[in-house]
Amino acid sequence: MNNETLLKNLRNIPDFPVKGIQFKDVSTLFKNPECLDIMTDELKEIYQDKGITKVVGIESRGFMEGCILAHELHAGFVMCRKPGKLPAETRQLTYSKEYGTDTIEIHTDAITENDIVLLHDDLLATGGSMKAAYDLVKSFNPKKIYINFIIELTIEGLNGRSVFPEDVEISTLMKI
Ligand code: AMP
Protein backbone atom coordinates (compact mmCIF):
# COMPACT_ATOMS: atom_id res chain seq x y z
CA MET A 1 0.00 0.00 0.00
CA ASN A 2 2.58 2.54 1.16
CA ASN A 3 0.32 5.58 1.24
CA GLU A 4 2.39 8.65 0.30
CA THR A 5 0.80 10.82 2.98
CA LEU A 6 1.68 8.31 5.71
CA LEU A 7 5.25 7.94 4.43
CA LYS A 8 5.68 11.70 4.24
CA ASN A 9 4.44 12.23 7.79
CA LEU A 10 6.27 9.41 9.57
CA ARG A 11 9.16 10.84 11.58
CA ASN A 12 12.51 9.06 11.72
CA ILE A 13 14.68 9.68 14.79
CA PRO A 14 18.27 8.47 14.30
CA ASP A 15 20.05 6.87 17.28
CA PHE A 16 16.98 6.57 19.54
CA PRO A 17 16.79 5.02 22.09
CA VAL A 18 20.37 3.83 21.46
CA LYS A 19 23.00 4.53 18.82
CA GLY A 20 22.40 2.76 15.52
CA ILE A 21 18.60 2.49 15.79
CA GLN A 22 16.48 4.41 13.27
CA PHE A 23 13.38 4.96 15.41
CA LYS A 24 10.11 5.24 13.48
CA ASP A 25 8.08 7.74 15.46
CA VAL A 26 4.36 7.11 14.85
CA SER A 27 3.35 10.04 17.06
CA THR A 28 3.56 12.22 13.93
CA LEU A 29 0.96 9.99 12.25
CA PHE A 30 -1.38 10.06 15.24
CA LYS A 31 -1.24 13.84 15.68
CA ASN A 32 -2.22 14.37 12.03
CA PRO A 33 -5.99 14.02 11.45
CA GLU A 34 -5.57 13.04 7.79
CA CYS A 35 -3.07 10.28 8.67
CA LEU A 36 -5.30 9.00 11.44
CA ASP A 37 -8.18 8.78 8.96
CA ILE A 38 -6.03 7.03 6.33
CA MET A 39 -4.72 4.43 8.79
CA THR A 40 -8.17 3.72 10.16
CA ASP A 41 -9.84 3.58 6.72
CA GLU A 42 -7.17 1.25 5.29
CA LEU A 43 -7.35 -1.08 8.30
CA LYS A 44 -11.13 -1.12 8.25
CA GLU A 45 -11.05 -2.01 4.55
CA ILE A 46 -8.73 -4.98 5.23
CA TYR A 47 -10.59 -6.37 8.25
CA GLN A 48 -14.25 -5.41 7.95
CA ASP A 49 -15.30 -8.74 6.40
CA LYS A 50 -13.17 -11.02 8.59
CA GLY A 51 -15.60 -11.32 11.48
CA ILE A 52 -13.11 -9.91 14.01
CA THR A 53 -14.60 -9.99 17.52
CA LYS A 54 -11.56 -8.79 19.53
CA VAL A 55 -8.66 -6.51 18.66
CA VAL A 56 -5.67 -7.07 20.94
CA GLY A 57 -3.34 -4.05 21.19
CA ILE A 58 0.28 -4.47 22.26
CA GLU A 59 1.46 -2.02 24.94
CA SER A 60 1.68 0.80 24.38
CA ARG A 61 1.70 2.08 20.81
CA GLY A 62 -0.63 -0.75 19.76
CA PHE A 63 -3.33 0.64 22.03
CA MET A 64 -4.15 3.74 19.98
CA GLU A 65 -5.06 2.49 16.52
CA GLY A 66 -6.03 -0.90 18.00
CA CYS A 67 -8.82 0.68 20.01
CA ILE A 68 -9.99 2.95 17.18
CA LEU A 69 -10.11 -0.04 14.84
CA ALA A 70 -11.99 -2.18 17.36
CA HIS A 71 -14.64 0.55 17.46
CA GLU A 72 -14.80 0.69 13.65
CA LEU A 73 -15.15 -3.11 13.42
CA HIS A 74 -17.73 -3.25 16.23
CA ALA A 75 -15.29 -5.56 18.03
CA GLY A 76 -14.02 -5.48 21.60
CA PHE A 77 -10.58 -4.18 22.55
CA VAL A 78 -8.12 -6.10 24.75
CA MET A 79 -4.83 -4.87 26.21
CA CYS A 80 -1.70 -7.00 26.09
CA ARG A 81 0.48 -5.44 28.79
CA LYS A 82 3.75 -5.60 30.67
CA PRO A 83 3.56 -7.44 34.00
CA GLY A 84 1.85 -5.89 36.99
CA LYS A 85 -0.31 -3.42 35.04
CA LEU A 86 -3.54 -5.39 34.65
CA PRO A 87 -5.65 -5.50 37.83
CA ALA A 88 -7.62 -8.74 37.48
CA GLU A 89 -6.45 -12.34 37.02
CA THR A 90 -4.02 -12.64 34.10
CA ARG A 91 -2.41 -15.25 31.92
CA GLN A 92 1.30 -14.57 31.35
CA LEU A 93 3.95 -15.54 28.86
CA THR A 94 7.68 -15.09 29.35
CA TYR A 95 9.85 -15.06 26.24
CA SER A 96 13.54 -14.73 25.40
CA LYS A 97 14.98 -11.54 23.98
CA GLU A 98 18.46 -10.78 22.70
CA TYR A 99 19.43 -9.90 26.25
CA GLY A 100 17.38 -11.59 28.97
CA THR A 101 13.66 -12.22 29.02
CA ASP A 102 10.39 -10.27 28.95
CA THR A 103 6.90 -11.07 30.18
CA ILE A 104 3.49 -10.05 28.80
CA GLU A 105 0.00 -10.49 30.24
CA ILE A 106 -3.65 -10.59 29.19
CA HIS A 107 -6.68 -10.80 31.49
CA THR A 108 -7.82 -14.43 31.64
CA ASP A 109 -11.41 -13.48 30.83
CA ALA A 110 -10.46 -11.23 27.89
CA ILE A 111 -10.50 -13.84 25.08
CA THR A 112 -12.72 -16.91 24.56
CA GLU A 113 -12.74 -19.86 22.16
CA ASN A 114 -15.47 -18.10 20.15
CA ASP A 115 -13.32 -15.07 19.35
CA ILE A 116 -11.73 -14.15 16.04
CA VAL A 117 -8.76 -12.06 17.11
CA LEU A 118 -6.79 -9.33 15.39
CA LEU A 119 -3.42 -8.63 17.01
CA HIS A 120 -2.18 -5.08 16.39
CA ASP A 121 1.05 -3.18 17.01
CA ASP A 122 2.72 -0.15 15.47
CA LEU A 123 5.83 -1.79 14.04
CA LEU A 124 7.28 -5.14 12.98
CA ALA A 125 11.05 -5.43 13.42
CA THR A 126 12.35 -8.88 14.50
CA GLY A 127 8.80 -10.04 15.29
CA GLY A 128 9.84 -11.22 18.76
CA SER A 129 7.33 -9.23 20.80
CA MET A 130 4.39 -9.94 18.50
CA LYS A 131 5.28 -13.64 18.36
CA ALA A 132 5.04 -13.73 22.16
CA ALA A 133 1.63 -12.01 21.99
CA TYR A 134 0.56 -14.46 19.26
CA ASP A 135 1.59 -17.44 21.41
CA LEU A 136 -0.20 -16.03 24.45
CA VAL A 137 -3.42 -15.37 22.50
CA LYS A 138 -3.15 -18.80 20.82
CA SER A 139 -3.19 -20.41 24.29
CA PHE A 140 -6.78 -19.12 24.67
CA ASN A 141 -7.65 -21.25 21.60
CA PRO A 142 -9.63 -18.62 19.64
CA LYS A 143 -11.21 -19.53 16.29
CA LYS A 144 -8.64 -17.56 14.29
CA ILE A 145 -5.85 -15.02 14.76
CA TYR A 146 -4.90 -12.24 12.32
CA ILE A 147 -1.89 -9.95 12.75
CA ASN A 148 -1.42 -6.33 11.70
CA PHE A 149 1.27 -3.67 12.00
CA ILE A 150 1.22 -0.10 10.73
CA ILE A 151 4.91 -0.35 9.71
CA GLU A 152 6.99 -3.30 8.52
CA LEU A 153 10.75 -2.80 8.64
CA THR A 154 12.29 -4.53 5.64
CA ILE A 155 15.95 -3.66 6.18
CA GLU A 156 18.39 -6.39 5.24
CA GLY A 157 18.67 -9.32 7.60
CA LEU A 158 15.40 -8.48 9.34
CA ASN A 159 12.63 -10.86 8.37
CA GLY A 160 10.07 -10.42 11.12
CA ARG A 161 7.39 -12.32 9.22
CA SER A 162 9.44 -15.52 9.32
CA VAL A 163 8.81 -16.09 13.05
CA PHE A 164 5.07 -16.64 12.48
CA PRO A 165 3.41 -19.80 11.16
CA GLU A 166 2.90 -19.57 7.38
CA ASP A 167 -0.88 -19.82 7.57
CA VAL A 168 -1.23 -16.66 9.70
CA GLU A 169 -2.38 -13.67 7.65
CA ILE A 170 -0.16 -10.66 8.38
CA SER A 171 -0.91 -7.21 6.94
CA THR A 172 1.14 -4.02 7.16
CA LEU A 173 0.25 -0.53 5.93
CA MET A 174 3.81 0.57 5.17
CA LYS A 175 6.96 -1.34 4.22
CA ILE A 176 10.10 0.72 4.82
P1 AMP B 1 10.28 -6.55 17.47
O1 AMP B 1 9.80 -7.36 18.64
O2 AMP B 1 11.75 -6.64 17.24
O3 AMP B 1 9.47 -6.84 16.21
O4 AMP B 1 10.04 -5.02 17.85
C1 AMP B 1 8.79 -4.45 17.76
C2 AMP B 1 8.47 -3.59 18.93
O5 AMP B 1 9.56 -2.72 19.27
C3 AMP B 1 7.29 -2.70 18.62
O6 AMP B 1 6.47 -2.61 19.76
C4 AMP B 1 7.91 -1.36 18.27
O7 AMP B 1 7.16 -0.31 18.82
C5 AMP B 1 9.31 -1.39 18.85
N1 AMP B 1 10.35 -1.08 17.85
C6 AMP B 1 11.34 -1.89 17.42
N2 AMP B 1 12.14 -1.30 16.52
C7 AMP B 1 11.64 -0.05 16.35
C8 AMP B 1 12.01 1.06 15.50
N3 AMP B 1 13.06 1.03 14.68
N4 AMP B 1 11.25 2.18 15.56
C9 AMP B 1 10.18 2.23 16.40
N5 AMP B 1 9.78 1.23 17.20
C10 AMP B 1 10.50 0.09 17.18
Residues whose N, C-alpha, C, O or C-beta is under 5 A from the ligand:
A	BS01	AMP	Q22 F23 K24 D122 L123 L124 A125 T126 G127 G128 S129 M130
